[in-house]
């Protein structure tokens, strides 16, 4: 967490997200939009996958002391998350773009040229949702050996890119 806090601070992640997303509360107390988003990212990096895990995170005094930002209570987080409509979600993308520009600016010029001239790789792995019961239709095994459900629209599809492009039409 110390390395994450250092990176968040050096790149100005909270401020970039605050500037791009805007305010999410009427009163100027508690966490800002940037702090909220960073706190969620930190919690997920530590294995949280439910709102209530934020309460466990808050209760960890040592973890909070090393954290880049304070962790909101689960009830507060759920309330704040509900305020993220299309404009604020677009703001998150804008903020991430600004952070990426800051990272690129820290790289040596030769490395920037190579990265800008290269092609992007898009990881199209689907999310595996564990299922129970061997007789359920549309089950497959993930790369981890866990049985999961394959969406009906993907059954028999071998190329995720073609499936994603076809779904867009």
SULZICOR-V539270 format. One record per helix or strand of 2 or more residues. SS is the DSSP state (h for helix, s for strand). FROM is the first residue (numbers start at 1). LEN is the number of residues. Records with the same first field share a line. If there is no record, write none. Layout:
BEGIN
SS = FROM-LEN ; FROM-LEN
END
This chain:
BEGIN
h = 2-10 ; 13-9 ; 33-13 ; 52-8 ; 61-6 ; 74-8 ; 86-21 ; 109-9 ; 152-3 ; 160-9
s = 139-3 ; 147-3
END
